[in-house]
Amino acid sequence: MRIGSSVFLIALGAILTFAVEADIPYVSLDLVGYILMAAGLIGLIWALMAQNRSRTTETRTVHDPNTGETVRRSESSEGI
């Protein structure tokens, strides 16, 4: 679950909890809404924590045949 789907679950849960007035037998839409909001919040926290961990570092070493120099380049990127 990523950030967008977590926000969607939170919004859907809030709509079911606060905006929908329907009488469905044996189903409490308020409870379903609260459950969706909690799942979205947990997913949002998990996505933000996973985003911080996904850092990639790539190192390249190239030998220039004209000058004889060895060039080393390190690149760090934030992954998804």
C-alpha positions, 0 to 999 in steps of 0.5 A, a space after each residue: 500500500 502506498 501513500 495514494 491508496 492510504 489517503 484514499 482509504 482515509 477519505 473513503 472511511 471519513 465519507 462512510 462515517 460522517 456523510 452517509 446516512 443509510 440503514 443497512 441491516 447488520 452493518 454499521 457504516 460508522 464502524 466500517 468507516 472507522 476501520 477503513 480510516 485506521 487501515 489507511 492511517 496504518 498504511 500511510 505510516 508504513 508507506 512513509 517508513 518504507 520510503 525512508 528505507 529505500 535508498 539506493 547507492 550505485 558506484 561506478 569506476 571508469 578508466 580513461 584510456 587517454 589520460 590514464 585516470 581512474 574516475 570513481 562516481 557514487 550516486 545515491 537515489 531515493 527509491 519508491 
